[in-house]
Amino acid sequence: MGTTTKTTKHFKFTGETKVTYGVTLHRIRATIETIHAKLGDIGGWVEKPDNLCDNAWVFGNAQVYGGACVSGNAWVSDNAIVCGNACVCDNAHVSGCALVSGNACVLDNAWVSDDAEVHGNTRVSGKARVTYSACVYNNAHVTDNAYVSGDAEIYDNAHVSGNARVFSDNDHCGFDSFGSDTIHTHAYRTTNGIEIVSGSFRGSLDEFVAKIKETYCDSEYKKQYDLIIKLIKLKFNLPD
């Protein structure tokens, strides 16, 4: 028979508690040295031991509660809140007064900071950044080196990736239920111009135009996408 290894938590409750939204939170103290904390360091607040796993840590006045879990080498700091069934994992970082809730997942090397909100079934991954008052929700996905900031809102089935630079709603637009597969088409500014994500396609506006022509020829779907292309050009003040 194999040997069963008992997992030892890297923190314990200090005895200091507070109640937020009817939930009792406990201040934590490091019981071993980890990547983020030294033995004896005082951390932030969690509701229960399962909110914090592996080498993950909660700093300052940050709070993790509900079914949320912070794991891997991730950390939550400042006044940030992670709640609901949200997960923050790998080397992700949530800071400032950011809120990650619902079934949202922040992973890889992604950051959510300032007053940003990420909720619903959203994923923020890669080296993506969601900052300031930006909001990402529903089924949206922000990934790669994308930067979503300002008061921008990314939502529904939008997929923002690559080197996207979305600082307000003037920097992106989306269209639902078009084409033979009724997919979502999203256009956004990047460091190199306008990029399009539509189903499995991702590329420049010129590449998108060529792909639509190749795929749909002169069908009704091409007419639909031609109108989308016109609107995208109008949105970003591009020549028709």
N, C-alpha and C positions, 0 to 999 in steps of 0.2 A: 504494500500500500504506500502511496505517496504521502509526503509530509504536508500538512495544511499549515500555511503561514497566516498568522493573525495580523490583520492590518491595523497599524497604530495611527491614530489621528495626530496631526502635527500641531494641534491647538487644543485648548480647553477653554471653558467659560470662566471669566474672572469673577462672576457673581454680580456684576453690574448689569442691570437690565433697563429697558425702556419699552414703552408700548407705542407702536405706530399703526394706524388703521386697524386697531384691535388686535394686532399681532405682537406678542412679547418677543423682543430681540435681546440677544446676549452679546456683550462685549467679549472679544476673544483675546487669548494670550498664546504666543508660540511656545510649544513644549519641546521643539527641536529646532535646529538651524536648517533653514531651507533657502532656496534661491532668492526669496523676497524678505525673509525675516530671520532675525537671530533669536536664540533662546531667550525667552522672557519678554520679547517685544509685544507691546499692546497693539492690537489690530482694531478693525471696525466691528460691525454688528452682523450677526446671523441669527436666524430663527432656530435652526437645528443643525446637528453635525453634518447631515447629508447635503447641506447647502455649499459645502466647501470641501474639495477633494484634492488628492495628489499634492503638488507643490503650490497650488493656487493660494492667493492671499487677499484679504480685504483690509484696506488701510483707512485711517482717519475716521470720518463719520459715514463712510459708505455702508450700505445695507443690502443684504441678500436674504430673501425670505420666500415663503410659499414653496412651490415645487422647483424653484430655480436652483441651478447648480453652476458653480464656478470651479473649473478643473484644469488639469494640465499645469502649465506654468503661467496661466492667466492671472490677472489681478484687477481688482476694482478699488478705486481710490476716491479721495475728496468727499463729495456729498452724493455720489452716484448711487442709483438704486437698480438692483436686478431682482425681478420678482416674477410672479406667475409661474410658468413652466419654462422660462427662458434659460438658455445656457450660454456661458462664456467660457471658452476653452482654448486649448493650445497655448499660444503666446499672446492672445488678445488682451486688450486693455480698455476698460470703461472708466471714465474719470469725469471731473467737473461735477455738474449737476445733471448728468445724462441719465436717462431712464431706458432700461431694456426690460421689456415685459412681454406678456402673452407667450407665444411659442417661438419667439425670436431667438436666433442663434448668432453669436458673434464669435468667429473662430479664426484660425490661422494667425496672422499677424495684424489683424484689423484693429482699428481704434474707433471708439465712439466717445465723444467728449463734449465739453461745454454744456449747452442746454439741449443737445440733440435727443431725439426720441426714436427708438427702434422698437416696433411691436408688431403684433399679428404673427404671421408665419414667415417673417422676413429673415434673410440670411445676409450678413455682412462678413465677407471673407477675403482671402488673399491679403493684400496690403492696403485695403480700402480704408478710407477715413470718412467718418460722418461727424461733422462738427457744427459749432455755433447753434443755431435754432433749427437746423435741418430735421426733417421727419421722414422716416422710411417705414412703411407699414403695408398691411395686407400680405400679398405674396411676393413682394418686390425682392430683388437680389442685387446687391452692390458688391462688386468683386474686383479682383486684379489690383490695379493702382488707381482705381476710381476715387475721386474726391468730391464729396457732396457736402455743401456748406451753406452758409447764409440762411435764408428762410425757404430753401428749396424743399419740395415734397416729392418723394418718389413712392409710388403706391401701385395697387392692383398687381398686375403681372409684369411690371416693368423690370427690365434687366439692364443695369448700368455697369459697364465694365471697361476694360482697357485703361486708357489714360484719360478717362472722362473727367471733365471739370464743370460741375453743376453747382453754381453759386446762388441761383434763383430759378423760379419757374420760367424765366426767359431763356434758360439754357437747355431746356429739354421739352419734349412733347411725346405723347403716346396715342396709339390708335388700337382699339379692341375689335375683335371679331371680324377680321378681314381675311380674304384669301380662301383657298379651298379647305384649309384646316382651321379656319376662324381663329387665327393666332394673334398675339399682341405684337405690335410693331412699335419700337421705341427709338427716337432720335435724340442725340445729345451732343453737346460740345465736348471736344477733347483738345489736347495740346496740339493736335495736328489737323483740326477741322471738325467736320460733322461725322459722327459714326452712327450706324444703324444696327440694331439688334432686332431680328424678326424670326422667331422660331429658332432653328439651328443656324441661321445666317447671322454673321457679324462682319461688318466691313464698312467701307466708305460709302458716301451717297452715290458716287459714280458706279461703284461696284454693285450697289443695290439696284440701281437703274438697269444695269446690264443683266443682273440675275433675274429680275422680273420679266424682262423682254425674252430671255432664254426660256424661262419656266412656263410663262403663260401665253406667249405669242400675242394673238389679237383677241383673246378670250375676255369674258366679262370680268374675270378676276384681274386681268391686266388693267382694265379701265378703272377698277377700284384703286389699285395700287398707283396708277398714274395720278389720280386725284390726291392720294396721300403724299406722293412725291412733290406735287405742286404746293401743298400745304406746308410741308417741311421747308421747302425753299422760301416760302412766304414768311414762315416763322423766323428763319435765320437770315432774312434779307439777302438771299442768294439769287443770282440771275436765273430766270426761267429758261 
